[in-house]
Structures are given as C-alpha cells and as structure tokens.
Amino acid sequence: MQLLPQLTTAHALFLDFDGTLTELAPRPEAVRVASGLIPTLRALHAQLGGALAIVTGRPEVDIDRFLAPLRLPLASEHGARYRLSDTAISAIEPPGLAPVLHAAQALAERHPGLLVEQKSASVALHYRLIPHLESLCHDTLSHAMQGVEGVELLRGKCVLEVKARGVHKGQAISDFMRQSPFAGRTPVFVGDDVTDEAGFAAVQALGGWSIKVGEGPTMAQHRCMTPAALRGWLSAARTPATTSHARAPSSVRPGVPEGAHAGVPAMNPPGEQER
C-alpha cells in the first residue's frame, strides 16, 4: 500500500467525518472535534477553491453543529441530501420508513443502550454500547423492512441503517464531480468504514486517490492509521499563505503538524511505493 499522496490545488477533497476527521465515540453526540481541525478545513477549502466537501452518514445539522461556523459543501445521510451552496436538497425521494422506525424504537425500549437515530431518509440503530445484540438488531430491522419497497440494510461500525436502495457515497462523489468547483479536478476521498468503500471505488474510477483510516480490509490505495494522523496530513497540506490566516492551536508546536507524533508518513509524489 502506498504512502499518503501529496495534496495539491488540482485536487477535489472529499472527507468522511466519524472515524476519519474525528475519533469514534460511544454515542454520536459525544464526538469531540480536535482543536485545529476547523481552521485547517477552512484553510484547505480556500486553498482548493471551494472543492472540499464532507461526505458522511450524518444529517447536515450534526455536521454544521460540530464544524461551526463552517458550512462546507456536504453530502449527508450517505448521499441522500446534497449541499453545494447555501441550501441542501434531497437527492432522492425519501422512502416510507415508519415500520422500520417503529420496530427499532420498540427494540430500544426493551434494551436500554440501543440508540435509534431517525434521519430524513433513513433509520439507524446504534448498538456500540451493547455489541452482543448485533444479531438481534439485524434480525429486527431485516424483518421490519420486508414491507418497505426500495430500501436496503447498510452495515457500519456498530450501527445498522435502513436507507433507500442505491444511495451511497460513491454516487454522491460522482455527482459532485460534475459540478463546479469540483469538476475537472482529481478527486481524493478519505474514509474509515465499509460504508466508505463505494466512495473509494468512485474516486478510483475517476482517476483519483482513496485513503482508508484505520485497520481492516479495503480497496483503498493508501492507509492512514488514525484520525489524528489524518488531521496531521491535512494540516501539513496547508500552504504558507493559507496557514498564516489561522492561528496554530496551542497544543501544536510551531512547525510540527498535528498528528506528527501519531506516525504520519512523509508525503511523497503519487505512485512512490512505501519502502
């Protein structure tokens, strides 16, 4: 597997959120955004001429709250909703998920620790706090979705989600790449989960680069072991011109990008193999 590529102004950058930009947390609302991340994203967004988007399973309200005051281009709910400018639009007709929501809520009432997340176009059931119930959660959702047309079950890290069939991050990235300011650039997508594999496939089909954060099998060409290391790579990609407009966080020594201590590989020209 290759070392991390060198990010340039010719790229379009697509970033997952949980497990990629931030460490995972026991509950979705407990995620913490590292100091320095928001200035880095702001600087890279300007440096790339606006061609930086968050591609996530989360609803847009979550991302905007965590990254405030930034409002970046966004594909939320795995690509069910798009935001290229100020207003988000639905990319699909949301399916009727009332039977799935009812079944998930009933299960959560019987098993405290399960968390039901209702989104505009999907229902997610989180079992991170009680992982031994994975099979029960899977069977419950699978049974409930039998009466709903046009949906599929998506597996993530300690989460199962019923969503519209055919909605995935790869399609979202492909759609963004046909729009300004992304069109004509080389796409780069960074993710950590099996839900990101479709995004990896999409950028590779477009001649771009894919980066997997963490362990596990993947089709991605590059790997970065931790979110902290990924943040270090992003920070190091900022040019002096954009870096000068944002004060470095107090926890990072001048000249040492965040994550350097976490084993960030030296950035080499694309195609240079790890030695």
Secondary structure as UniProt FT lines:
FT   TURN            9..10
FT   STRAND          11..15
FT   TURN            19..21
FT   HELIX           28..30
FT   TURN            35..36
FT   HELIX           37..47
FT   TURN            48..50
FT   STRAND          52..55
FT   HELIX           60..66
FT   TURN            67..69
FT   STRAND          74..76
FT   HELIX           77..79
FT   STRAND          81..83
FT   STRAND          89..90
FT   HELIX           98..110
FT   TURN            112..113
FT   STRAND          115..118
FT   STRAND          122..126
FT   TURN            128..129
FT   HELIX           131..133
FT   HELIX           134..144
FT   HELIX           145..147
FT   TURN            149..150
FT   STRAND          151..156
FT   TURN            157..158
FT   STRAND          159..164
FT   TURN            165..166
FT   HELIX           169..176
FT   TURN            177..178
FT   TURN            180..184
FT   STRAND          186..191
FT   HELIX           194..196
FT   HELIX           197..205
FT   TURN            206..207
FT   STRAND          209..213
FT   STRAND          222..224
FT   HELIX           227..236
FT   HELIX           240..243
FT   TURN            244..245
FT   TURN            250..251
FT   TURN            254..255
FT   TURN            258..259
FT   HELIX           260..262
FT   TURN            270..271
//
